[in-house]
Structure formats: C-alpha cells, structure tokens
Amino acid sequence: MTRLSPRLITTAVIALAGVLCLLAAFLAVGQIESRTAKAVRAALSDKGIAWTEATPDGMLMRLSGTAPDEAARFRALSAAGEVIDASHVLDEITVEAANPLAAPQFSVELLRNASGISVIGLVPSTTDRGRLGRDLGRLARDLSVTDMLESATAPVPEGWEAALAFGINALGRFESAKVSIIPGEVSVSAIAPNPRERNRIARELRAAAPTGLTPVLEISAPRPMIAPFTLRFVLEGGTARFDACAADTPEAATLIAEAARRAGLTGALDCPLGLGVPAPGWGKAAAHGIDALAEIGGGTLAFSDANVTLVAVPGTERARFDRAVAALRTALTAPFELTATLPDPAGADGPDTAEGPREFVATLSPKGKVQLRGRVSDALVQSAAESYARARFGLRNVRSATRLDPGLPEGWPIRVLAGLEALSQLRNGTVIVRADLVRISGVTMDDTAQARVARLLSDRLGEGQSFEIDITYVEPEETPDGRPTPEACVARIGEIIAEEKITFSPGSIRIEGAAVRVVDQIAEVLRSCPDARIEIGGHTDSQGRAALNERLSRERAEAVLTALMARRVLTSNLTARGYGASQPIADNGTEEGREANRRIEFQLVAAEPEDVENEEAEEETDGQD
C-alpha cells in the first residue's frame, strides 16, 4: 500500500480549506446582497416609487428605470442612499423627455364696480388693445379703466373674438359684475337692480350669445322692499286671479301657488319674492285664506301686512260662510287678524237720490284729461280733492263737477283721495267710490301697475275695506321696420317733454299722474330706436344742499329708467345720471326759473370716432355683398 507523503496531505488539506473558505465567502456576499437589495426595494416602495428597479452588484446597488422627471429621479437616489452608502449606488436611471411647450391659454377677466373697470388676463398679440380700451372706456364713462393685460404670440383660438365681444356686451348691462372670458365660454357673475330686470337681461344674453359659445350666468338681484306686504286673490264666477301677490320665500310662493290652483287658478303665477313680511308664517296664512275663499265659493281675499280681509259674494249661504270663516280664524296664528264680511244682497250703498247715486267718480282720458263728478261730504273735501287731482294730473287737465252731500258716510274723504292716487298710476281709466266699495278700472303699459294699485289701496283704505281692480295691461306694439335715426328719436322725445314735463312731487321719486303718460309716450319712441345711446339726466333747482340735490336728481333719472324697463324698453344703451343744480337753464332766483330747472332731459351720447368709421365700413361691405 502506497503511503501519501505528509507534505502532500498537508497541501491537500490547505487547498480544501481554501475552497471551503471561498465558498463560504461567496455565500456570505450573496446573503448580504440579497438583504441589501430587499432593504432598498422596501425603501423605494415606502416612498411610492414603483418605476425603478434595484439590482445588487457585489457591494454596489444599481438603480435602473425611467423617471417621469428629474425630481422623481432625485427622490429614488435619496431613498436608496438612506439604506446604503450613496457612493455604492450606481445611477442608471433615465428621465422622460419633457413635453413640448403647450399653446398659451388665452383668458380675460373683466371686473366692474363703483370705482371703475379692471381688465386682467392674457390675449393674443393680434388683439386691438386700443379698440378694447375705448370700448371699456365708453362703458366706464367718467370712471377709470385699469388695463393689466398681457399678450402672447400664438394662433388665435376659434371663437376668441366672438367671446371677447360678447363678454364686453354683457359687462355693459350691469353696474357691478365680473365677466370671465375663455374661447367658447363666457361666465357672468353680476347683480341686477331687481328680479324682473335680472330675468330680462338673462334672456337677452342667452339670445345674443354667438353660435358655439356657452354663456354661464350667475345673476343675482336684491329682493325689493314691499310695503305693505300685500296679497289679493279674487274668485268670481268660477274664475280665479291675483290682483297682487307677494311672498317672502320660495317655499311660501309654492304654498300660495298650490292653494290658488286648488281654488281654480290656471296659467302661470307671478308671485315675486320680497322683504317686509309681517310674520314668518305668511305662506301658510295666505294658503289657508285662499282655501277658505274656495270653500265659500267666491269673493275676495286680501292680505295687507297682518290684516286679513275676506269678503264673500252677496248671496253666499250664511252657514257655509260661518264654517269657512271659523276654520280660517283657527288656522291663522298671531299676528294675523281676520275681518270677514258677508254683504247684504240688497247692497249697502244707501238709497240713491233724485240727483243720482251716492258715489264719487273720477275719469282719466288717454290724453290726460281728468273729470271729477259725484258726491263729496263738504266744501273742504271738495277743495282738497280738486287740489290733489291738479297736483297729480296737471293744473289745466282737471275739470270738477262735484256736489256737496253732508250725509255721506265716515271715511269718504280718505276713499276719494285713495281712489285718485290709484288712478294716477294708469294711462287712462275710471275710479268709482261708494260707501262699501272702491272700484278702479283702466289701461296701463306698465306690467307692475296692477300690483302697485292693489298695495296702494290696501294701505290707504285700511282694514276691512273692500275694493275691486280691473286693470288691463296693453302689450307694447312691435317696433316698425323703418326705424328713425337716433337723432330723430331724441328730437321726438324733446318734443314730448316740451309739451308736458316729467314731474315729481316734492322730495319724491315716484312716476305717477301726468308723468305716467309722458313716460308711456317716450317708451313708444325708444322702442323704435333700441340701438341709440341715450343718457337720462336728472336736474334740480338750487334750493337745498348740493349733495342732496345731486342724489335726488340721480334717483329721479333712475326712476325714469326703471319705468321704461317696466314698459319693455331695451335699456342696455340707456344710462341715468344726476346733475343736481349744476346745469341750470333758467334763473334760480324766480319760481318760474326754479320750475324750469327741475327737469328730466334725454341727451344722445355720441359714438366714438372709430365706431363711426367701423359702422360706415360695415355698411360699405354690406353694399358690396
């Protein structure tokens, strides 16, 4: 048997030990790499980095993948550096190519308030900034225009010019507004003077919007103060109607509408929301009252603040009347108080005399002439009625043929004066005053006149008084095709005012009496020239403080503008301005001069020179087509 030499054995053992050590080292390095890679991947995952891969390479860690941007790449390297030394991290990350520069987003924001107009945004470099400034300057009138626009050279988006023009048009319809303009969309946030004007402007803007443009309208309107807060519902011969309606909340308006339909009302109900309600339960109280009237079968229900008056038709069955009234008294809560009347079928006017019925009659002709006839209680009431009528309708427009009757019932003078005041709200009509009734009928071109007359009579006549209203609203005539020039329109208005001024009672801003017919005539003229830019100027005499005179003149000019709105006149090109006593046309040292200085004037607002040139160019283009 051959024996190995000791030296060979020693060498073999040493070699085997080396191999085992090397194998152990490889295994140890593999475990370290595995644990390190696992720790790095966990750190990346904790930070939400899923797009990179960590690959160990000995004592090094390779990070690979495509980062969305440089910031993401840096976050991945930092996360790995928290696990192993940053010098052992090999960066093999690529970054996505940056997107090409997007086209600029053109937009304009127009802001208008009492201090002026501001324009902010980015417009194409091809925009005519000078023309834009002049358009805004014309809207701002005497106030400032602040231009904070920037421009950029880029293709003009489709619909941009149309959107910009529409936005400026919208801004011109409000005294306070924000108009945001982008291609294809114009957003309008604004305040209108009243709900009716808000609805009218909204309709006009939607109709004027260019094809492909979406108008987003958020137009608010302050609720008017209604005094007295009035509702008057009439059920006669199976036909139901409202002479006046008011509600404090949409829920109250819904309750009133539902009750009215149960009572037989057909068609739409216009019950405007307002301030001044006497109690939170207005809607429920009104609905109970309408239901009671429907139960009775006919008559009139009137709310004037918290005073409720129910008058049945003559001949109503007493038991039926008493049941309905008892149920209504139970349903009404404080502060509402009910006065219910079942008239005598024979009437309560008292016997007529040989000289005629015991009544007072005032008739207003379409030309403004007023005739007074019938009974007054004494000479003092006779004089008061004639003086009141002359103040309302004009000194030379009143003819009186009344007679004295000392036996007239108490409250007759108040009823006579209330009837004359109601008549002054109409274009023409008649008021009849009797012991148990005031009846007014006539014609108006103001669609708010009937509700106004109902509130007036409810307030003046007081609790438990009965009145009837039969007022016809005449829709304004269509504008003729052959429209006059703006100069001709203003000249015609001047002729109307020269013949009869728009007058106001001292300290008042109400349009009534002879002024109603003057405004009617002016409205007819303005409907034929809707594009004329006209200023309504209010003027006073020099008596009183300058600041008060300026405010009063402005409020009177605005009252004329509001009256024209009620007559369906487009008012986007009309402005109201108060001048106080700064522009007298006569000597304020005489009564005649002061009377002449207290006036309303209509002046044509001249167009900008460039506007005239553009209009002429458009006319030439139209002629060539």
C-alpha positions as CSV (number, residue, x, y, z in Angstrom):
1,M,0.0,0.0,0.0
2,T,1.4,3.3,-1.1
3,R,1.6,5.9,1.6
4,L,1.0,9.6,0.9
5,S,3.7,11.8,1.9
6,P,2.9,14.2,4.8
7,R,3.7,17.1,2.7
8,L,1.1,16.2,0.1
9,I,-1.5,15.6,2.7
10,T,-0.8,19.0,4.2
11,T,-1.1,20.7,0.8
12,A,-4.4,18.9,0.1
13,V,-5.9,19.9,3.4
14,I,-4.8,23.5,2.9
15,A,-6.3,23.6,-0.6
16,L,-9.6,22.1,0.7
17,A,-9.8,24.6,3.5
18,G,-9.3,27.4,0.9
19,V,-12.0,26.2,-1.3
20,L,-14.4,25.9,1.7
21,C,-13.5,29.5,2.8
22,L,-14.0,30.8,-0.7
23,L,-17.4,29.1,-0.9
24,A,-18.4,30.5,2.5
25,A,-17.3,34.0,1.4
26,F,-19.4,33.7,-1.8
27,L,-22.4,32.6,0.2
28,A,-22.0,35.4,2.8
29,V,-21.7,38.0,0.0
30,G,-24.8,36.7,-1.7
31,Q,-26.8,36.9,1.6
32,I,-25.6,40.5,2.1
33,E,-26.5,41.5,-1.5
34,S,-30.0,39.9,-1.1
35,R,-30.7,41.6,2.2
36,T,-29.4,45.0,0.9
37,A,-31.5,44.7,-2.3
38,K,-34.5,43.8,-0.2
39,A,-34.0,46.8,2.1
40,V,-33.5,49.2,-0.8
41,R,-36.6,47.9,-2.6
42,A,-38.6,48.3,0.6
43,A,-37.4,51.9,1.0
44,L,-38.4,52.7,-2.6
45,S,-41.8,51.1,-2.1
46,D,-42.4,53.1,1.1
47,K,-41.9,56.3,-0.8
48,G,-44.3,55.2,-3.6
49,I,-41.5,54.8,-6.2
50,A,-42.6,51.9,-8.3
51,W,-41.0,52.8,-11.6
52,T,-37.3,51.9,-10.7
53,E,-35.5,48.5,-10.2
54,A,-32.8,47.9,-7.6
55,T,-30.2,45.3,-8.7
56,P,-27.2,44.3,-6.4
57,D,-23.7,44.0,-7.9
58,G,-21.3,43.0,-5.2
59,M,-21.0,45.8,-2.8
60,L,-22.8,48.1,-5.3
61,M,-26.5,48.7,-6.0
62,R,-27.6,49.5,-9.5
63,L,-30.8,51.6,-9.8
64,S,-32.5,51.5,-13.3
65,G,-35.8,52.6,-14.8
66,T,-37.3,55.7,-16.4
67,A,-38.2,58.6,-14.0
68,P,-41.1,60.9,-15.0
69,D,-38.9,63.9,-14.2
70,E,-35.6,65.0,-12.5
71,A,-37.3,65.4,-9.2
72,A,-38.5,61.8,-9.2
73,R,-35.0,60.6,-10.1
74,F,-33.5,62.5,-7.2
75,R,-36.1,61.0,-4.8
76,A,-35.2,57.5,-5.9
77,L,-31.5,58.0,-5.4
78,S,-32.1,59.6,-1.9
79,A,-34.3,56.7,-0.9
80,A,-31.5,54.2,-1.8
81,G,-28.9,56.4,-0.1
82,E,-30.8,56.0,3.2
83,V,-30.1,52.2,3.1
84,I,-26.5,52.0,1.8
85,D,-23.7,54.5,1.3
86,A,-24.5,56.8,-1.6
87,S,-21.1,56.0,-3.1
88,H,-22.2,52.4,-3.6
89,V,-25.3,53.4,-5.6
90,L,-24.9,53.2,-9.4
91,D,-27.3,55.7,-11.1
92,E,-28.6,54.1,-14.3
93,I,-31.9,55.9,-14.3
94,T,-33.2,57.7,-17.4
95,V,-35.6,60.7,-17.4
96,E,-38.6,61.0,-19.7
97,A,-38.3,63.7,-22.3
98,A,-40.1,67.0,-21.3
99,N,-43.4,67.7,-23.1
100,P,-43.2,70.4,-25.8
101,L,-44.4,73.8,-24.7
102,A,-48.2,74.0,-24.8
103,A,-50.0,76.8,-26.5
104,P,-50.9,79.6,-24.1
105,Q,-54.4,79.6,-22.6
106,F,-55.9,82.9,-23.5
107,S,-58.4,84.3,-21.0
108,V,-59.7,87.7,-19.8
109,E,-61.4,88.7,-16.6
110,L,-63.4,92.0,-16.6
111,L,-64.3,93.5,-13.2
112,R,-66.7,96.4,-12.8
113,N,-67.8,98.2,-9.7
114,A,-68.4,101.8,-8.4
115,S,-64.8,102.7,-8.9
116,G,-64.4,101.7,-12.5
117,I,-63.4,98.8,-14.7
118,S,-60.4,96.5,-14.5
119,V,-59.3,94.1,-17.2
120,I,-56.9,91.2,-16.4
121,G,-55.6,88.3,-18.4
122,L,-53.7,87.1,-21.5
123,V,-54.7,88.0,-25.0
124,P,-53.3,87.3,-28.5
125,S,-50.8,89.8,-29.7
126,T,-53.1,90.5,-32.7
127,T,-55.8,91.9,-30.3
128,D,-56.6,95.6,-31.0
129,R,-55.8,96.8,-27.5
130,G,-56.7,100.4,-28.4
131,R,-60.1,99.4,-29.6
132,L,-60.6,97.3,-26.5
133,G,-59.7,100.2,-24.2
134,R,-62.1,102.6,-26.0
135,D,-64.9,100.1,-25.7
136,L,-64.3,99.7,-22.0
137,G,-63.8,103.4,-21.5
138,R,-67.2,104.1,-23.1
139,L,-68.8,101.7,-20.6
140,A,-66.9,103.2,-17.6
141,R,-68.0,106.7,-18.7
142,D,-66.3,109.1,-16.1
143,L,-64.7,106.3,-14.1
144,S,-61.2,104.8,-14.7
145,V,-60.2,101.7,-16.7
146,T,-57.3,99.7,-15.3
147,D,-55.5,97.6,-18.0
148,M,-53.5,94.7,-16.6
149,L,-53.5,92.6,-19.8
150,E,-50.5,90.7,-21.2
151,S,-50.2,89.4,-24.7
152,A,-48.6,86.4,-26.4
153,T,-47.8,85.4,-29.9
154,A,-49.7,82.3,-30.7
155,P,-52.6,81.1,-33.0
156,V,-55.9,82.8,-32.1
157,P,-58.3,80.1,-30.9
158,E,-61.5,79.7,-32.8
159,G,-64.3,81.8,-31.2
160,W,-62.0,84.0,-29.3
161,E,-63.0,87.3,-30.8
162,A,-66.7,86.5,-30.6
163,A,-66.3,85.5,-26.9
164,L,-64.5,88.8,-26.1
165,A,-67.1,90.9,-27.8
166,F,-69.9,89.0,-26.0
167,G,-68.2,89.5,-22.7
168,I,-67.9,93.2,-23.2
169,N,-71.5,93.4,-24.2
170,A,-72.5,91.5,-21.0
171,L,-70.4,93.8,-18.8
172,G,-72.2,96.9,-20.2
173,R,-75.5,95.6,-18.8
174,F,-74.5,95.8,-15.2
175,E,-73.2,98.4,-12.7
176,S,-71.4,95.6,-10.7
177,A,-70.2,92.5,-12.5
178,K,-67.3,90.0,-13.1
179,V,-67.1,88.6,-16.6
180,S,-64.6,85.7,-17.2
181,I,-63.8,85.0,-20.9
182,I,-62.2,82.0,-22.5
183,P,-62.6,80.7,-26.1
184,G,-66.1,79.2,-26.4
185,E,-67.3,80.2,-22.9
186,V,-68.2,83.4,-21.0
187,S,-69.1,83.3,-17.3
188,V,-71.0,86.3,-15.9
189,S,-71.4,86.9,-12.2
190,A,-73.4,90.1,-11.7
191,I,-76.0,92.0,-9.7
192,A,-79.2,93.2,-11.4
193,P,-81.4,96.0,-9.9
194,N,-84.4,93.8,-9.4
195,P,-85.6,90.2,-10.2
196,R,-87.6,91.3,-13.3
197,E,-84.6,93.0,-14.8
198,R,-82.4,90.0,-13.9
199,N,-84.7,87.7,-15.9
200,R,-84.9,90.1,-18.8
201,I,-81.1,90.5,-19.1
202,A,-80.6,86.8,-18.8
203,R,-83.0,86.1,-21.7
204,E,-81.3,88.8,-23.8
205,L,-77.8,87.5,-23.1
206,R,-78.8,83.9,-24.0
207,A,-80.4,85.1,-27.2
208,A,-77.3,87.2,-28.1
209,A,-74.7,84.5,-27.4
210,P,-72.8,83.6,-30.6
211,T,-73.2,80.1,-32.1
212,G,-70.9,77.7,-30.3
213,L,-70.4,79.9,-27.2
214,T,-71.8,78.8,-23.8
215,P,-72.9,81.6,-21.5
216,V,-72.7,80.7,-17.8
217,L,-74.9,83.2,-16.0
218,E,-75.0,83.8,-12.2
219,I,-77.0,86.9,-11.9
220,S,-78.5,87.9,-8.6
221,A,-81.0,90.6,-7.7
222,P,-81.8,92.1,-4.3
223,R,-85.3,91.4,-3.2
224,P,-87.4,94.6,-3.2
225,M,-88.9,96.0,0.0
226,I,-92.7,95.5,-0.4
227,A,-94.8,97.9,1.8
228,P,-97.4,97.0,2.7
229,F,-96.8,93.3,2.1
230,T,-99.9,92.5,0.0
231,L,-101.7,89.6,-1.5
232,R,-105.1,90.0,-3.1
233,F,-106.9,86.9,-4.5
234,V,-110.3,87.1,-6.3
235,L,-112.6,84.2,-7.0
236,E,-115.5,85.3,-9.2
237,G,-117.9,83.2,-11.3
238,G,-115.6,80.2,-11.1
239,T,-112.6,82.2,-12.3
240,A,-109.6,82.8,-10.0
241,R,-107.0,85.5,-10.3
242,F,-104.5,87.5,-8.3
243,D,-104.6,91.3,-8.3
244,A,-101.4,91.3,-6.2
245,C,-99.2,88.7,-4.8
246,A,-96.0,88.7,-2.7
247,A,-94.0,86.0,-0.9
248,D,-91.0,86.0,1.4
249,T,-89.5,82.7,0.5
250,P,-89.7,80.2,-2.5
251,E,-91.5,77.8,-0.1
252,A,-94.1,80.4,0.7
253,A,-94.6,81.1,-3.0
254,T,-95.1,77.4,-3.6
255,L,-97.7,77.1,-0.9
256,I,-99.6,80.1,-2.3
257,A,-99.5,78.7,-5.9
258,E,-100.7,75.2,-4.8
259,A,-103.7,76.7,-2.9
260,A,-104.5,79.0,-5.8
261,R,-104.6,76.1,-8.2
262,R,-106.8,74.2,-5.9
263,A,-109.2,77.2,-6.0
264,G,-109.2,77.1,-9.8
265,L,-106.3,79.4,-10.9
266,T,-104.9,78.4,-14.3
267,G,-101.8,79.5,-16.0
268,A,-98.5,80.7,-14.5
269,L,-98.4,82.6,-11.2
270,D,-96.1,85.6,-10.8
271,C,-95.6,86.0,-7.0
272,P,-92.4,88.0,-6.6
273,L,-90.2,87.4,-3.5
274,G,-89.7,90.5,-1.4
275,L,-88.7,91.9,2.0
276,G,-91.1,93.2,4.6
277,V,-93.1,90.2,5.5
278,P,-95.1,90.8,8.8
279,A,-94.6,87.2,10.1
280,P,-92.7,84.0,9.1
281,G,-95.9,82.1,8.5
282,W,-97.0,84.3,5.6
283,G,-97.2,81.5,3.0
284,K,-99.2,79.2,5.3
285,A,-101.6,82.0,6.3
286,A,-102.2,83.0,2.6
287,A,-102.8,79.4,1.6
288,H,-105.3,78.9,4.4
289,G,-107.1,82.1,3.3
290,I,-107.3,81.0,-0.3
291,D,-108.6,77.6,0.8
292,A,-111.3,79.4,2.9
293,L,-112.4,81.6,0.0
294,A,-112.6,78.5,-2.3
295,E,-114.7,76.8,0.4
296,I,-117.1,79.8,0.5
297,G,-117.3,79.7,-3.3
298,G,-116.5,83.2,-4.3
299,G,-115.4,86.7,-3.2
300,T,-112.2,88.5,-2.4
301,L,-109.3,87.7,0.0
302,A,-106.8,90.5,0.8
303,F,-103.7,90.5,3.0
304,S,-102.2,93.8,3.9
305,D,-99.3,93.0,6.2
306,A,-101.0,91.2,9.1
307,N,-104.5,92.5,8.3
308,V,-106.6,89.9,6.5
309,T,-109.9,90.8,4.9
310,L,-112.3,88.2,3.4
311,V,-115.4,89.5,1.6
312,A,-117.9,86.9,0.3
313,V,-120.1,87.4,-2.8
314,P,-123.6,88.6,-1.9
315,G,-126.0,85.7,-1.5
316,T,-123.5,83.3,-0.1
317,E,-125.1,80.8,2.3
318,R,-124.6,82.0,5.8
319,A,-123.8,78.6,7.3
320,R,-121.2,77.9,4.7
321,F,-119.7,81.3,5.2
322,D,-119.6,80.9,9.0
323,R,-117.9,77.4,8.8
324,A,-115.2,78.6,6.4
325,V,-114.5,81.8,8.5
326,A,-114.3,79.8,11.7
327,A,-111.8,77.4,10.2
328,L,-109.7,80.2,8.9
329,R,-109.7,82.0,12.3
330,T,-108.4,78.8,13.9
331,A,-105.7,78.3,11.2
332,L,-104.4,81.9,11.4
333,T,-101.8,82.5,14.0
334,A,-100.6,85.8,15.5
335,P,-100.1,88.5,14.4
336,F,-102.7,87.8,11.6
337,E,-106.1,89.3,12.3
338,L,-109.2,88.4,10.2
339,T,-112.1,90.7,9.2
340,A,-114.8,88.7,7.3
341,T,-117.8,90.2,5.6
342,L,-120.9,88.7,4.1
343,P,-122.5,91.6,2.1
344,D,-126.3,92.2,2.2
345,P,-127.6,91.0,-1.2
346,A,-129.6,94.3,-1.4
347,G,-126.4,96.3,-1.2
348,A,-125.2,98.8,1.3
349,D,-124.7,102.0,-0.7
350,G,-127.8,103.6,0.7
351,P,-130.7,104.8,-1.3
352,D,-130.0,106.8,-4.4
353,T,-131.4,110.3,-4.6
354,A,-133.1,112.3,-7.3
355,E,-129.7,113.8,-8.1
356,G,-128.1,110.5,-8.8
357,P,-126.3,107.6,-7.0
358,R,-124.3,108.3,-3.8
359,E,-120.8,107.9,-5.4
360,F,-117.8,109.8,-6.4
361,V,-116.4,109.2,-9.9
362,A,-113.1,110.3,-11.5
363,T,-112.3,109.6,-15.2
364,L,-108.9,109.9,-16.8
365,S,-108.8,110.1,-20.6
366,P,-105.9,108.8,-22.7
367,K,-104.9,112.4,-23.4
368,G,-104.5,113.0,-19.6
369,K,-107.8,115.0,-19.0
370,V,-109.5,114.3,-15.7
371,Q,-113.1,114.8,-14.9
372,L,-114.4,114.7,-11.3
373,R,-118.1,114.3,-10.6
374,G,-120.4,112.8,-7.9
375,R,-120.6,113.5,-4.2
376,V,-118.2,114.9,-1.7
377,S,-119.0,115.5,2.0
378,D,-118.3,119.2,2.3
379,A,-116.5,122.2,0.7
380,L,-113.2,121.4,2.4
381,V,-113.1,117.9,0.9
382,Q,-114.2,119.3,-2.5
383,S,-111.3,121.7,-2.5
384,A,-108.8,119.0,-1.3
385,A,-109.9,116.6,-4.0
386,E,-109.6,119.2,-6.7
387,S,-106.2,120.4,-5.5
388,Y,-104.9,116.8,-5.2
389,A,-106.1,116.0,-8.7
390,R,-104.4,119.1,-10.2
391,A,-101.2,118.2,-8.4
392,R,-101.3,114.6,-9.8
393,F,-102.6,115.3,-13.3
394,G,-101.7,118.8,-14.1
395,L,-103.2,122.2,-13.3
396,R,-105.0,122.6,-16.6
397,N,-106.1,119.0,-17.0
398,V,-108.7,118.8,-14.3
399,R,-112.4,119.6,-14.6
400,S,-114.6,119.3,-11.5
401,A,-118.4,118.9,-11.3
402,T,-118.8,117.5,-7.8
403,R,-121.7,118.4,-5.4
404,L,-121.9,118.5,-1.7
405,D,-123.7,115.8,0.3
406,P,-123.3,116.1,4.1
407,G,-124.9,112.7,4.7
408,L,-122.0,110.7,3.2
409,P,-120.6,108.0,5.5
410,E,-117.5,108.5,7.6
411,G,-114.1,107.9,5.8
412,W,-115.4,109.3,2.5
413,P,-112.5,111.8,2.0
414,I,-109.9,109.1,2.6
415,R,-111.6,106.9,0.0
416,V,-111.8,109.7,-2.5
417,L,-108.1,110.6,-2.2
418,A,-107.0,107.0,-2.3
419,G,-109.0,106.5,-5.5
420,L,-107.4,109.5,-7.2
421,E,-103.9,108.3,-6.2
422,A,-104.7,104.8,-7.6
423,L,-106.0,106.4,-10.8
424,S,-102.7,108.4,-11.2
425,Q,-100.9,105.1,-11.8
426,L,-102.8,104.3,-15.0
427,R,-102.6,105.6,-18.6
428,N,-106.4,106.1,-18.6
429,G,-109.3,104.7,-16.5
430,T,-112.0,105.3,-14.0
431,V,-112.4,105.1,-10.2
432,I,-115.7,104.9,-8.5
433,V,-116.0,105.5,-4.8
434,R,-119.1,104.2,-2.9
435,A,-119.9,103.6,0.8
436,D,-118.9,100.0,0.7
437,L,-116.6,99.7,-2.3
438,V,-113.8,101.4,-4.3
439,R,-113.7,100.2,-7.9
440,I,-110.9,101.1,-10.3
441,S,-110.6,100.1,-13.9
442,G,-108.4,101.2,-16.8
443,V,-105.4,100.6,-19.0
444,T,-101.7,100.5,-18.4
445,M,-98.5,99.8,-20.3
446,D,-96.6,99.0,-17.1
447,D,-96.9,95.4,-16.1
448,T,-96.3,96.2,-12.4
449,A,-99.2,98.7,-12.2
450,Q,-101.9,96.3,-11.0
451,A,-99.9,95.0,-8.1
452,R,-98.9,98.6,-7.2
453,V,-102.5,99.8,-7.2
454,A,-103.5,96.8,-5.0
455,R,-100.8,97.6,-2.4
456,L,-101.8,101.3,-2.5
457,L,-105.5,100.7,-1.9
458,S,-104.8,98.1,0.8
459,D,-102.6,100.6,2.6
460,R,-104.8,103.7,2.2
461,L,-108.2,102.2,2.8
462,G,-107.2,100.2,5.8
463,E,-108.5,97.0,7.4
464,G,-111.8,95.6,6.3
465,Q,-112.3,97.9,3.3
466,S,-113.5,96.4,0.0
467,F,-112.2,97.4,-3.4
468,E,-112.2,96.0,-6.9
469,I,-109.5,96.2,-9.6
470,D,-110.0,95.7,-13.3
471,I,-106.8,96.9,-15.0
472,T,-105.8,95.8,-18.5
473,Y,-102.2,95.6,-19.4
474,V,-101.5,96.6,-23.0
475,E,-98.6,94.9,-24.7
476,P,-96.3,97.4,-26.4
477,E,-96.6,97.4,-30.1
478,E,-93.9,95.8,-32.3
479,T,-91.1,98.1,-33.4
480,P,-91.6,99.2,-37.1
481,D,-89.1,98.1,-39.7
482,G,-88.3,101.7,-40.8
483,R,-86.5,102.8,-37.7
484,P,-85.7,106.5,-37.2
485,T,-82.2,107.7,-36.6
486,P,-81.0,108.2,-33.0
487,E,-81.1,112.0,-33.6
488,A,-84.7,111.8,-34.7
489,C,-85.6,109.7,-31.6
490,V,-84.1,112.2,-29.2
491,A,-85.7,115.1,-31.0
492,R,-89.1,113.5,-30.7
493,I,-88.6,112.8,-27.0
494,G,-87.7,116.5,-26.7
495,E,-90.9,117.5,-28.3
496,I,-92.9,115.2,-25.9
497,I,-91.1,116.7,-22.8
498,A,-91.6,120.3,-24.1
499,E,-95.3,119.7,-24.3
500,E,-95.5,118.1,-20.8
501,K,-92.6,117.6,-18.4
502,I,-91.9,114.5,-16.3
503,T,-92.8,116.0,-12.9
504,F,-92.4,114.6,-9.4
505,S,-94.0,115.5,-6.1
506,P,-91.6,117.4,-3.7
507,G,-88.9,115.1,-2.5
508,S,-90.5,112.1,-4.3
509,I,-89.0,109.8,-7.0
510,R,-92.3,108.1,-7.9
511,I,-93.6,108.2,-11.5
512,E,-97.3,108.9,-11.3
513,G,-100.1,111.2,-12.6
514,A,-99.3,113.1,-15.8
515,A,-95.8,111.6,-15.7
516,V,-97.2,108.1,-16.4
517,R,-98.5,109.2,-19.8
518,V,-95.3,111.1,-20.7
519,V,-93.2,108.0,-19.9
520,D,-95.6,105.9,-22.0
521,Q,-95.0,108.2,-25.0
522,I,-91.3,108.2,-24.5
523,A,-91.3,104.4,-24.3
524,E,-93.1,104.2,-27.6
525,V,-90.3,106.3,-29.2
526,L,-87.5,104.4,-27.6
527,R,-88.8,101.0,-28.8
528,S,-88.3,102.2,-32.4
529,C,-84.6,103.0,-31.8
530,P,-83.1,100.4,-29.5
531,D,-79.5,101.0,-30.6
532,A,-79.5,104.7,-29.7
533,R,-77.1,105.5,-26.9
534,I,-79.0,107.9,-24.7
535,E,-78.4,109.5,-21.3
536,I,-81.3,110.3,-19.0
537,G,-80.2,113.3,-17.0
538,G,-81.9,114.5,-13.8
539,H,-81.7,118.2,-12.8
540,T,-82.9,120.2,-9.8
541,D,-83.1,123.8,-8.8
542,S,-80.5,125.4,-6.4
543,Q,-82.6,125.1,-3.3
544,G,-81.3,122.7,-0.7
545,R,-77.8,121.1,-0.2
546,A,-75.8,120.3,-3.3
547,A,-75.2,116.7,-2.3
548,L,-78.9,116.1,-1.6
549,N,-79.9,117.7,-4.9
550,E,-77.4,115.5,-6.8
551,R,-78.7,112.4,-5.1
552,L,-82.3,113.3,-5.7
553,S,-81.7,114.1,-9.4
554,R,-79.9,110.8,-9.9
555,E,-82.6,108.8,-8.2
556,R,-85.3,110.5,-10.3
557,A,-83.3,109.7,-13.5
558,E,-83.0,106.1,-12.3
559,A,-86.8,106.1,-11.6
560,V,-87.4,107.1,-15.2
561,L,-85.1,104.3,-16.4
562,T,-86.9,101.8,-14.2
563,A,-90.2,102.9,-15.5
564,L,-89.0,102.4,-19.1
565,M,-87.8,98.9,-18.2
566,A,-91.3,98.1,-16.9
567,R,-92.7,99.2,-20.3
568,R,-90.5,96.6,-22.1
569,V,-87.9,99.1,-23.4
570,L,-84.4,97.7,-24.0
571,T,-82.2,99.7,-21.7
572,S,-78.7,98.3,-22.3
573,N,-77.9,101.6,-24.2
574,L,-79.6,103.9,-21.7
575,T,-77.8,105.4,-18.7
576,A,-79.1,107.5,-15.8
577,R,-77.2,110.4,-14.3
578,G,-77.9,113.1,-11.8
579,Y,-76.6,116.6,-12.2
580,G,-78.2,118.3,-9.3
581,A,-78.3,122.1,-9.8
582,S,-75.0,122.2,-11.7
583,Q,-76.6,122.9,-15.2
584,P,-79.4,125.5,-14.8
585,I,-81.3,126.6,-17.8
586,A,-83.2,129.5,-16.1
587,D,-82.8,131.9,-13.2
588,N,-83.0,130.1,-9.8
589,G,-83.9,133.4,-8.2
590,T,-87.5,133.1,-9.5
591,E,-90.2,130.5,-9.0
592,E,-90.6,130.2,-12.8
593,G,-86.9,129.7,-13.2
594,R,-86.7,127.0,-10.5
595,E,-89.6,125.2,-12.0
596,A,-87.8,125.2,-15.4
597,N,-84.6,123.9,-13.8
598,R,-86.4,120.9,-12.2
599,R,-86.4,118.6,-15.2
600,I,-85.5,115.3,-16.9
601,E,-83.6,115.5,-20.1
602,F,-82.7,112.9,-22.7
603,Q,-79.4,113.5,-24.5
604,L,-77.8,111.5,-27.3
605,V,-74.4,110.0,-26.3
606,A,-72.0,110.5,-29.2
607,A,-70.3,107.3,-30.5
608,E,-66.5,107.1,-30.6
609,P,-65.0,108.3,-33.9
610,E,-63.6,104.8,-34.6
611,D,-67.0,103.3,-34.0
612,V,-68.5,105.6,-36.7
613,E,-65.8,104.6,-39.1
614,N,-66.3,100.9,-38.5
615,E,-70.1,101.3,-39.0
616,E,-69.5,103.1,-42.3
617,A,-67.1,100.3,-43.3
618,E,-69.6,97.7,-42.5
619,E,-72.3,99.5,-44.5
620,E,-70.0,99.7,-47.5
621,T,-69.2,95.9,-47.1
622,D,-72.9,95.1,-46.9
623,G,-73.5,97.1,-50.1
624,Q,-70.8,95.2,-51.9
625,D,-72.2,91.7,-50.9
